[in-house]
């Protein structure tokens, strides 16, 4: 089940996730735009496409610059990139893949309990139901190797943006729009 913001709250800043603001959806879908800044190369890579989430499954369909489909479930990740044969990777063989997919599913769902497994909430700002942010620091040793922090912004019932700050200095900002919950 997936969560979204639905309550109207007063301005607030703390380190407690906004549990009272969340309600449940069985699935969520929409479009995304991702911008990854590679600091050393002074380069920003842009991609876009659509996503679908259902219990135990995340599908990421990239339309540009390269067409690709990435599907993650409880057992494996399937990747199909334009003009290439499908690749299947077991979560057991690559535990980092499991962490990454779980992290993205937790972040997209906005589920504080899920996020608290691998992250410490360092700040929560709730202006109203259409404008909230939580900042997270990794506590999981594998995630700490790569990430410094993650910021999740939401409003109008859904997570709207995930910003990922890597130890390398690279950043990724993934914006979500045309989101629907079922």
C-alpha positions, -999 to 999 in steps of 0.1 A, spaced: 0 0 0 12 35 -7 8 66 13 1 102 5 -5 135 23 -42 143 29 -46 163 61 -43 200 66 -16 208 92 -3 240 107 33 251 101 56 227 118 92 219 120 105 189 139 123 156 134 91 134 136 78 121 102 43 134 94 24 103 102 -9 120 107 -7 135 72 -6 101 55 -33 80 39 -32 48 19 -33 40 -18 -29 5 -32 -10 17 -62 5 50 -75 15 60 -111 26 91 -129 54 107 -148 89 117 -137 117 140 -147 152 133 -134 182 156 -134 215 142 -122 244 166 -118 278 150 -121 300 174 -102 334 164 -116 323 166 -152 302 198 -146 275 180 -165 237 175 -159 221 144 -173 183 146 -179 159 118 -183 121 115 -182 94 89 -184 67 73 -163 65 51 -132 41 26 -117 41 13 -81 20 -15 -67 26 -37 -36 60 -54 -41 66 -39 -75 82 -7 -90 83 -1 -127 104 28 -141 99 34 -178 124 59 -192 115 75 -225 145 97 -230 174 101 -236 175 63 -239 144 42 -238 144 16 -210 122 -3 -187 133 -12 -152 111 -35 -131 119 -43 -95 99 -68 -74 107 -88 -42 129 -113 -61 146 -95 -89 152 -66 -112 145 -68 -149 161 -42 -171 155 -37 -208 174 -9 -226 167 1 -262 182 -24 -286 196 -47 -259 184 -81 -245 166 -81 -212 188 -85 -181 176 -101 -150 194 -97 -117 185 -115 -85 182 -94 -53 200 -121 -34 231 -119 -57 232 -81 -55 220 -69 -21 228 -33 -29 202 -35 -56 176 -46 -30 185 -16 -9 183 8 -38 149 -5 -49 136 -5 -13 149 30 -8 131 43 -39 99 25 -30 99 39 5 107 74 -7 80 74 -34 54 60 -10 63 86 17 60 59 43 78 71 74 80 36 90 96 22 58 121 51 56 130 47 92 145 12 85 174 28 66 173 65 74 172 89 103 148 118 99 168 150 106 141 176 98 104 177 90 88 209 77 50 209 73 35 242 61 2 227 51 -12 196 33 2 210 0 37 217 11 58 195 33 94 183 33 115 157 53 152 155 52 168 121 59 204 109 66 213 72 60 218 49 89 222 18 69 259 10 63 255 2 26 235 34 19 260 55 39 288 44 15 270 63 -13 246 89 1 249 118 24 212 127 25 179 125 8 151 151 9 115 142 1 90 170 -8 53 165 -12 20 182 -16 -15 177 -30 -16 142 -17 17 128 -31 55 129 -30 65 155 -56 102 155 -55 131 134 -42 166 149 -40 195 126 -34 229 140 -24 257 116 -29 290 114 -11 308 121 -44 291 155 -45 268 144 -73 231 152 -69 199 138 -84 166 155 -83 136 135 -94 103 154 -99 70 136 -102 38 149 -119 5 137 -132 4 114 -103 -26 91 -96 -33 69 -66 -57 40 -67 
